[in-house]
Amino acid sequence: MSTRIIIFAKAPLPGLAKTRLIPALGAEGAARLAKQMLSSTLNAGLAANLGPVELCMSPAPGTREWQDIPLPPGIQLGDQGHGDLGRRMAGASRRGLLNNEQVLLTGTDCPQLSPLLLRRAARRLANAESLLHPTVDGGYALLGLRRFHASLFEHMPWSTNRVAAITQERIARLGWRCVPGERLRDIDEPNDLFWLPSAWAGVLHRSKEGGHDIRA
């Protein structure tokens, strides 16, 4: 079964990625963490060995922001395009389902997205139209789809604690089965840093730009 993993990410540069963590880590520290999270997610997608792994990039592939960012071989590169997050996710999922039986949509904010979790999600999605791994803050870390409908992405209050619930309500209105995944944790705010893997402690040292001294 062909499963396409689509990973949304901004270029992990100071002032561009993980900006809500700048008060704790400084701009440089937040960018280092963003680069670690990007690498972890891409490698998990490849190791899951489910099918194509696409990095859906902002800015677009080939721009100077990505020139010095190392990416593992075997990753397909795509442009997020324009519009709000919903419009960009809708476009990526629609394209992904043209040539693949199912897609797994994710960002780079959840260190719990392991190869095992991704393989299990793909296997469970095979018996439903959708799958959702909600996050503790009310969003979701992983959305799996075997069918496309624009309503799952339109007029969504992104970055609020209602995203997962609204998505589940809209899936139910479509008459689709949604497989519930376990609740995961995104790393978005300074308090979330407690949940980072201990092996990543090196990226949390005090930034030269005045971030607080955060220790795992």
C-alpha positions in Angstrom: 0.0 0.0 0.0 1.4 3.4 -1.0 1.6 5.9 1.8 3.0 9.3 1.2 4.3 11.2 4.3 4.1 14.9 3.8 6.1 17.0 6.3 5.4 20.8 6.6 8.4 22.9 7.7 9.7 26.4 7.7 13.4 26.9 7.1 15.1 26.5 10.5 16.6 29.9 10.6 16.8 32.5 13.4 13.7 34.6 13.6 11.8 32.4 11.1 11.2 29.1 12.9 10.0 28.3 16.4 9.6 32.0 17.2 7.4 31.4 20.3 10.5 29.7 21.8 12.7 32.8 21.3 12.0 34.2 24.8 13.4 31.0 26.3 16.1 30.0 23.9 17.0 33.2 21.9 16.6 33.3 18.1 19.7 31.2 17.5 18.7 28.6 20.1 15.2 28.3 18.7 16.7 27.8 15.2 19.0 25.1 16.5 16.1 23.3 18.0 14.0 23.7 14.8 16.9 22.1 12.8 17.0 19.2 15.2 13.3 18.7 15.0 13.3 18.9 11.2 16.1 16.3 11.1 14.3 14.0 13.5 11.0 14.1 11.6 12.6 13.6 8.2 14.6 10.6 9.4 11.6 9.1 11.1 9.7 9.3 7.9 12.4 7.7 5.9 13.0 4.9 8.5 9.2 4.1 8.5 9.7 2.9 4.9 6.1 3.4 3.9 6.6 5.2 0.6 7.6 8.7 -0.6 8.6 11.3 2.0 7.9 14.8 0.9 9.3 17.9 2.7 6.7 20.7 2.0 8.9 23.8 2.4 8.5 27.4 3.2 10.0 29.3 1.6 10.1 27.2 -1.6 12.9 24.7 -2.5 15.9 26.3 -4.0 15.6 29.6 -2.1 18.6 31.0 -0.2 17.0 30.2 3.2 17.5 26.5 2.5 20.9 26.6 0.9 22.9 25.7 4.0 20.3 23.3 5.6 21.4 19.7 5.4 18.6 17.3 4.3 18.9 13.5 4.1 19.0 11.8 0.7 15.8 10.4 -0.5 13.5 13.3 0.5 11.2 14.7 -2.2 11.0 18.5 -2.0 7.8 20.5 -2.5 6.6 24.1 -2.1 3.9 24.9 0.4 2.6 27.6 -1.9 0.5 30.6 -0.8 -2.5 31.2 1.5 -3.1 30.2 5.1 -2.0 26.9 6.6 -5.3 25.3 5.7 -5.1 26.2 2.0 -1.5 24.9 1.9 -2.3 21.6 3.6 -5.3 21.1 1.4 -3.2 21.5 -1.7 -0.6 19.1 -0.5 -3.1 16.4 0.6 -5.0 16.7 -2.7 -1.8 16.3 -4.7 -0.6 13.5 -2.5 -3.7 11.4 -2.9 -3.6 11.6 -6.7 -0.8 9.0 -6.9 -0.9 7.4 -3.4 -3.6 5.4 -1.6 -3.1 7.4 1.6 -1.2 10.4 3.0 0.1 11.2 6.5 0.3 15.0 7.1 2.5 16.3 9.9 4.8 19.1 10.9 8.1 18.9 12.7 6.9 20.0 16.2 6.4 16.5 17.7 9.5 14.5 18.8 7.2 11.5 19.5 6.7 10.9 15.7 8.8 7.8 15.6 9.1 5.3 12.7 7.0 2.8 14.7 4.2 5.4 15.3 4.1 6.3 11.6 4.0 2.6 10.5 1.2 1.9 13.0 -0.7 5.0 11.8 -0.5 3.9 8.2 -1.6 0.4 9.1 -4.6 1.6 11.0 -5.5 4.2 8.4 -5.9 1.3 5.8 -9.3 0.5 7.4 -10.7 4.0 7.6 -11.0 7.3 5.6 -9.0 9.2 8.2 -6.8 9.1 11.3 -6.0 11.8 13.8 -3.3 12.1 16.5 -4.5 15.0 18.6 -2.1 17.0 20.8 -2.4 18.0 24.4 -2.8 21.7 23.4 -5.9 20.9 21.3 -4.3 20.8 17.9 -3.1 17.7 16.1 0.4 16.3 15.3 -0.7 13.8 12.5 -3.6 13.7 10.1 -4.0 10.6 7.9 -6.3 10.7 4.9 -7.5 8.2 2.3 -10.0 10.7 0.8 -9.8 14.4 0.3 -12.4 17.0 1.3 -11.5 20.7 1.4 -13.8 21.3 4.5 -11.2 19.7 6.7 -8.9 22.7 6.1 -11.1 25.7 5.4 -11.9 28.5 7.9 -10.0 26.6 10.6 -8.9 28.6 13.7 -5.3 27.4 13.5 -3.0 27.6 16.5 -6.0 27.4 18.9 -7.1 24.6 21.2 -10.1 23.9 19.0 -8.4 22.5 15.9 -8.6 18.8 16.6 -12.2 18.9 17.9 -13.4 20.9 14.9 -11.5 18.6 12.5 -13.1 15.5 14.1 -16.6 17.2 13.9 -16.1 17.9 10.2 -14.9 14.3 9.5 -18.1 13.0 11.3 -20.3 15.3 9.1 -18.7 13.7 6.0 -19.7 10.3 7.3 -16.1 9.1 7.3 -14.6 6.8 9.9 -11.8 8.5 11.9 -9.3 6.3 13.7 -8.3 8.0 17.0 -4.6 8.0 17.7 -3.0 8.6 21.1 -2.6 12.2 22.3 0.9 13.6 21.6 2.9 16.6 22.6 4.0 19.4 20.4 6.9 21.7 21.3 5.6 25.2 20.7 5.9 27.2 23.9 8.7 27.5 26.5 6.8 25.3 29.0 6.8 22.5 26.4 10.6 22.2 26.5 10.3 19.9 29.5 9.0 17.2 27.2 12.0 17.2 24.8 14.0 14.0 24.6 16.9 14.1 27.1 19.3 13.4 24.2 18.5 16.8 22.8 19.6 18.7 25.9 22.6 20.2 24.0 20.3 22.5 22.0 18.9 24.1 25.1 22.0 25.9 26.4 21.8 29.6 27.0 21.7 31.6 23.8 24.1 34.4 23.2 21.0 36.5 22.5 19.8 36.4 26.0 17.5 33.4 26.3 17.0 31.9 29.7 19.1 29.0 30.9 16.9 26.0 30.1 18.0 22.6 31.2 16.3 19.2 30.5 
